Amino acid sequence: MQLEATRSVGSRSTMARPEFNEILNRIRILAPDIEACALTTEKAKRVPAETMEALRDADVFRVMQPRRFGGYEYGPAELAQIGFELGRACGSTGWCGTLAVCFGWMTALFPLETQQEVWDDPDNLIAVSYTPSPKVDVVDGGIKIAGAWPWASGVDSAAWLILAVLIPNKDGPPSPAWCFVPVGDVTVDHNSWNVSGLEGTGSKTVFISEPVFVPQHRVLPVSAIFSGKVPGLDVPDNGQARFAFPTFGPTALVSPIVGMAQGALEAFTETARNARRMARPGVMEKVAESQLIQSLIGQAEVRLDAARTLMLTSLREAQDVICAGGTLEIEQRVRIRRNHGFAARTSSEVVNDLFAKSGAAAADEKNRVQRFWRDANAAALHASLDWDTLSALYGTHKLGLQPQGVF
């Protein structure tokens, strides 16, 4: 099905910052076509270019982009809502679309010179691989890098990449860092993404065979990211740099998973409304009249409501503090991370329960429930969303001890 943009490309740079609900409504208008393309997306092992262009024309990718480069500078709470909506339509599109918004925000952590290069075209999209390559040489003015970087979600649509590296240190172990490189500096292995879930994300491996030079201003030490002392804070009127990546970054991973579970619930409910099954020999009954199915739907809905509400409440509270110039307490940070883990675990449990009651017909590749089931479970395996780790992180703080982890 052909996706149609909600507005013309030429009008984007001249429009005032839209209300966020307007952007959400544009996503909802596109959702039926995105949903219709889900199987095609999976088989192509990438989100279609037409889909990404339609989302670009809907201003989705400008939501967290720095304002000086045409962005709208909304916050992580809005990022979460984008994930909820896109994930409902297609797990892979939700994953890549929400990450693209997140990666646009991440440019604000870098020096202004880097931002100016990346946003030479304000419509540029970014992909990221957080798995570091140790093939790094320190040279005058920067570094030279080579190697392989897996899991670069959305690389087929990207103009730039953030790649993780390990910079040699003569006084100790190598120092991890992120560095920006143009997509023209890498080779994409299009046969490297063969998975059981999120296949349509095209999270492929990229290679650099001959070392390429990365200027120092495009290199960001991970120590600065985790200390909150990123160079973007030195850029005037760059408030997006005040959102700490360890606290807020995982929002882009978990929110589409919640959306996938909601999409699975909607697909399951739609099927159950008109389906019939054998209750006992010779007797067919309406699935919708089964108390078991009624209870399953009711419980699934409330669990997803709880996941969304917990996430949005803690994100909005923190966002208000930061926008007012304040600093988050440790409890607020670990609560956000706890809620990330809870939402991911709850969503995967919901899709598992729904799939288990969907019958053998759910195994068909065209069945939406099975695709959401595979996508949500694959996504929830991400190390930054581990529920046991994140619940313990919060519990450690409540016990008066110093939390250890990513928050």
Sequence and secondary structure as in RCSB ss.txt:
>XXXX:A:sequence
MQLEATRSVGSRSTMARPEFNEILNRIRILAPDIEACALTTEKAKRVPAETMEALRDADVFRVMQPRRFGGYEYG
PAELAQIGFELGRACGSTGWCGTLAVCFGWMTALFPLETQQEVWDDPDNLIAVSYTPSPKVDVVDGGIKIAGAWP
WASGVDSAAWLILAVLIPNKDGPPSPAWCFVPVGDVTVDHNSWNVSGLEGTGSKTVFISEPVFVPQHRVLPVSAI
FSGKVPGLDVPDNGQARFAFPTFGPTALVSPIVGMAQGALEAFTETARNARRMARPGVMEKVAESQLIQSLIGQA
EVRLDAARTLMLTSLREAQDVICAGGTLEIEQRVRIRRNHGFAARTSSEVVNDLFAKSGAAAADEKNRVQRFWRD
ANAAALHASLDWDTLSALYGTHKLGLQPQGVF
>XXXX:A:secstr
     SS GGGGGGS    HHHHHHHHHHHHHHHHHTHHHHHHHTS  HHHHHHHHHTTGGGSSS GGGT     
HHHHHHHHHHHHHH HHHHHHHHHHHHHHHHGGGS HHHHHHHTTSTT  EEEEEEEE  EEEETTEEEEEEEEE
EETTGGG SEEEEEEEE  TTSS EEEEEEEEGGGSEEETT    SSSGGG  EEEEEEEEEEEEGGGEEEHHHH
HHT  GGGGSTT GGGGS HHHHTTHHHHHHHHHHHHHHHHHHHHHHHH EEEEETTEEEEGGG HHHHHHHHHH
HHHHHHHHHHHHHHHHHHHHHHHTT    HHHHHHHHHHHHHHHHHHHHHHHHHHHTS GGGGSTT HHHHHHHH
HHHHHT GGG HHHHHHHHHHHHTTS   S  
